[in-house]
Amino acid sequence: MTMPKLAEEYEDLRKTVEEFARDVVAPVIGDLYEREEFPYDIVRQMGAMGLFGLPIPEEHGGMGGDYFALCLALEELARVDSSVSITLEAAVSLGAMPIYRFGTDEQRATWLPRLASGEMLGAFGLTEPGGGSDVPGGMRTTAVLDGDEWVINGSKAFITNSGTDITGVVGVAAITGERENGKKEISTILVPSGTPGFTVSKKYSKVGWNCSDTRELSFTDCRVPAANLLGQRGRGYAQFLQTLDEGRIAIAALSVGLAQGCVDECLRYVHERRAFGHPIGHYQAIQFKIADMEVRTHTARLAYHHAAERMLAGEPFKKEAAIAKLVSSNAAMDNARDATQIFGGYGFMNEYPVGRFYRDAKILEIGEGTSEVQRMLIARELGLSSL
């Protein structure tokens, strides 16, 4: 595995998560994936390790690390399985971090210790059934202030971690009024699980991420206290844009993990599989495929490391996050395709990791901003949108 040299504390974390993924996740995840079961025991152990609290300060129950530490953990988990990795990513980046970034002292005290420990999972309710990439234009969910309560009506689609037995809170983006220019005023409201009027549908039947919980949510006269407003009224969309910029670095790290997992599996397999009297790694056609896979992985890793470095330094990183997400998701998809080809018929079997990798890779080019959206953001940051 080729990667930039890490500071000692980061390398120690990486090795710890690498061992956990290899020794705890790998032996059981294939069976869980086949049965489409949420990995509760794995999540419990990840909580005990402190992974859900990596970027959250100690005063809020976290580990006092940073976002790059989270990304390293996501990469190592995704080398073995993306469902486990996306569960961590969504719980921290999309569930806990908005509360840490924008919440009141009371909201932080109420939610962060349990989210940081993994006792509870958080979710992020932005996408709607008819919205997709056009979030403001497609948003129909409303929240009306009635006395000291918000009354929420609408629905959300493709929401990760929204229906597990340990899901505790969902941040919901809703229209709370209209601005003077006629545009929608969008705010974020925290909705605890089990609130009357908040309904969680059955889990989706998905192509991949079979151990990840993904559902549609609906709200029918769902009432929560006015104090559940997250941050300033009307700043919900801006909050989610910041959250998504950070989340794209995390998804890039996950994508690199999947791409690296493809390289790992192929390097093992080409020594074992023989054809025409030689291990298949003897043949240049296979060697070149794996060389290209390694190049993609290494380049994508550099991209997300650079984006994370700018983020932690307080420098603008929107373009770099979009580049990292685009390059990394493409690398994951291309590597999964090549790995499946190298494995031949066995690559089409779910019992082999590369079969799962192939199923899991495509969503990385769609979730948290499609590849087309990333190109749009990069062009905009280059000043091309004003031409």
N, C-alpha and C positions, 0 to 999 in steps of 0.2 A: 504494500500500500504506500503510494507516494503522496506526501502532503507537506505543506509548509511546516517549518519547525515551530512548535508551540512552547509557550512559557510553561514552567514546571507544573503549576497548579492546573492549567488546562490539560496538559498531557496526562496527569494523574486521573483527572475526571474522565478523559476519553478512554483510557485503559480500563477504568472501572466499569464504564457502561459497555465497552466492547466485551468484557468478560461476562457481564450480566446477560447481554444479548445472546452470546454464544452458549452459555451454560444453562440459562433459565428459559429464555424465549425460544430458541431454536428447537429444543427437543419436543415442545408441545404445540407450537403454533400451527404446524401443518394440520393437525387433527382439529384444532379449534377453527381454523380457516374453513376446513371442509364442512364443519357443522354450523358455520356462521355464528359462532358464539363470541360474545364479548369477553375479553380476557381479564376477568375480575381479579384473579389471583396475581397475575402479572402486574396489574395496575396497583394492587395493594403493596407489592414489593417495591415498585417504583416510588410509591409514596414514602415508604420507610427509608429509601435511599435519599430522599430529599429532592428528587428530580422535578417534581411539580413546583418546588419553591426556588429553583435555581436563580432566576433573575429578580426575586422579590426580597426586599430588605429584611434583616433579622427581626426588626421591631414589629414586622407584620407577620412573623411566623415563617419567613423564608430562609434561604441559605445565604443571602447577601452576596450572590454572584452577579453575573450580568447576562445580557442577551446572547452574547457569543457562546457562553457556557451552555445555554439551552440549545443552541444550534449544534454544538459538538455532540450533545447527547442525542439529538434527533438524527444526526447522520449515522451514528453508531447503531442505533436501534433499527433504522431503515436498511442497514446492510443485511439484516436478517428478516425484518418484516415491517411493512409500511403501515399496517393497521395500528400496531402498537405505537409507532412513531407519530402518526397523525392524531391519535388520542391524546398524547402528551402535548403536541403542538397546539391543538385547538383548546385544550383545557387551560394552557398557560398564556399563549399569545392572544387568543381570542376571548377567553373567559376571564382570566385573572388580571391580565395586564391593563385592560381598560378601567377596571375598578381601581387599580393602583395608580394609573396615570391621572384619572379624572374624578375619582370618587371623593366623597367627604370623609372626614376622620371617622365618623360613625359607620359609613358604608365599608370602609377598609377594615375597621375593627370587627364588623359583623361577618364579613365574607372571606377576607384574605387568609387568616390563619387556617381555616378549613380547606380552602382551595390550595394553599401552599403545601399542605400536608398530604394531599391526595385523598383525604377523607371525603371530599366533595369535588365534583367536576362542574365547571362552568361552561356555558355555551354562548354563541354569538349569533343573534337573529337579525340578519340583514337581507339576504336574498329572498325574493318572493316568487311565487309560481310563474308569473308572467313578466318578471323583471329581468333576470339574467344580469348582463354587464351594465345595463341601463338602470342603475340603482335608483336615482331620484325619479326618473321618468316612470319607472315601473312600480314605484312604491304606492301601495293602496292602504296599508295598515295605518290606522288612526289611533290617537290617544287624546281624549278630551278631558280637561280638568273639571271635575264636578266636586265642588267644595274642597276637601282635603284629600281627594282621591283622583287618580288617573283611571279613566275607563277606556280599555283597549279593545279594538275590534280589527280583525284581519287575519292574515296567515303568512307563514314563512316556509321556505322550501330548502331542502338539502342541508339541514342544520346538524352539525357534528356534535356528539356528546349530549344530545338534547333529551334522550329518553332512557338513560341507564338507571339502575336502581340507586346510584349515588349522585345523579345529577341534582344540583342544588339551586342553581340560578341561571337565568338566561337574560343577557342584555338585548333588549328589543328596540330596533330603530322604528320610529313611528312618526307620522305627520301630526304635528301638534298645533298647526295653524298655517297662516299664509303671510308671507313677507309683503312689504310695500310694493315690491317690484312684481308681485304676482307669483313668485316662486314658492315652492313648498318650504315650510319651516319643519325641519326634521330634528327630533330629539331622541335621546336614548333613555330607556326606562328599564330598571332592573325588576324582573318578574321571578319570584321564587317558584320552584317546582311545587305542584300541588295546589296552586292558587285557583279558586273556583273560576271557571270560564276559560282556563288555560288547558287545552287538550293536546296531547301528544299522540300522533298517529302511529300505526305499526311501522316497523323499520322497513326501509326500502330494500328491494331485491336488486343488488348492484352487480356490476361486472367484476369489480375488485374491492379492495379494502373490506373484505368480508368479516373481519373481526372488529371493525369500527362501527359505532352506533351513528346512524344517519336517518333523520326523520323529518316529516313535515309537522309544523306546529300551527294551531289555530287558536284564535282569541275571540271569545264571544262575551261582550260586556264584562271583561276581565278587569277587576278592580284591584289596584295596588295603591299604597300611600303616596301622596305627593312627594314625600321625602325620598322616594325611590328614583327620582330623576337623577341621572348620572351626568355630572358636570352641568354646564349652563344650558338652559333651554334654547333650542335652535342651533346648538353646536354639535348635534348628533352626527351629522354627515361628515363634518370636519374631523370629529373624533375617529370615526370609522376609517376615513382615508389615512390618517396617521397609523391606526392599528394595522391596516392592510399593507402599508409600506413596510412596517416592521415584519409583518407576517410573511411577506414575500421572501425575505431573507431566510426565515425559518423553513418555508417550503423549498427554497433552493437547497438548504442543507439536507432536508429529507430526500430531495431528488438526487443529490450527490451520493447519499447513502445507498439508495437503490442502484444507482449506476455502479458504485463500487462493489455492491453485492453481486452484480452480474459478472464483474471481472473476477471476483473471488471464486465464484462457482465454476466459471469457465477454466480458470487456471488449475483447479482440482481435476475437473472432468477430462481435460485434454491429455492428462498423463495416464488416466485409467482406460479411456476408450481407445480401442485399437481398430484400424481399418487398413486393409491392403498390406498387412505385415508390420505396421508401425503404429505407435501412439499417434492420435490425430494431431497432436501438437507439433509433430514432425513436419507437417505440411505448411508451406508458406501461406496458402490461402487462409488457414486458421490463424497462423501467427499474425498476419496483417489485420485480421478482424479484431483480435484481442489488442493489438497495438493501438488501433483506432479507438477502441473502447477505453483504454487507459488514457489516451490523449484527451478525450471528451471529459472524463472524470476529473482529471487533474486541472484542466482549464476551468471547469465549472466550480471546482473547490476554490480556486484562486478568486473567482468572481464573487462568491458569497463571503469569503474571508474579507475581501476588500470592502464590500458593502457594509459588513458588520463593523469593520474598523472605523469607517466614516461615521456610522451611527453612534458608536460609543464615544467618538471624539467630539460629538456635537456638531458635525459638519453636515451639509445637505447630502442626502443619500437616496432620494427618490429615483433618480436615473440609475444609479448603481444597483439598487434593489431590483428594479425592473430588468436590468441586464442579467443579473444573477439568476432571477427566476426564469427568464426566457432560456438562457444558455443551459441551465441545470435541468429543467424539465425536458428540453430537447435531448440532452445527453441521456437522461433516464429512459426515455422512449426508444431512442436509437440503440442503446446498450441492451435493453430488454429484447428488442427485435433480433439483434445479432446473437445474443446468448441463446435465445430459443432456436435459432438456426444452427448454431454450433451443437446444441444438444440433440438436434434432430427430433425424432418421434418422442423421445423422453422429455423434450422441452415443452411438449404439448400436454404433459401429464401434470395434474395439480399436485401430485405428491413430491414433485421436484421444485425447489425454490424458484428456478427461473420461470416456471409456468406461472407461479404466483406473481413474480416480478412483472411479467408481461401483462397480466391482468391489472396490476396496480399502477402501471406507469402512465396510462393514458390520462387519468384524471389530473395528473400533475401539470398537463398542458391546458387544463380547464379551470381548476379550482383556484380561488383567491386571485382571480384575474386571468383571463385567457391569454394565450400567446399573442393574439391580435391586440389585446388591451395593453400588454407590455410594450409592444412596438409603438402603439399610439403614445404611451407615456414617454418613451425614449425620444420619439420625434418631437413631442411637445417640449421636453427639457432642452432639446437642441434648437428651439425657437422656430421650428418648421410649421407649427400650427397657425402662426400669424401670417404666413405667406399667402 
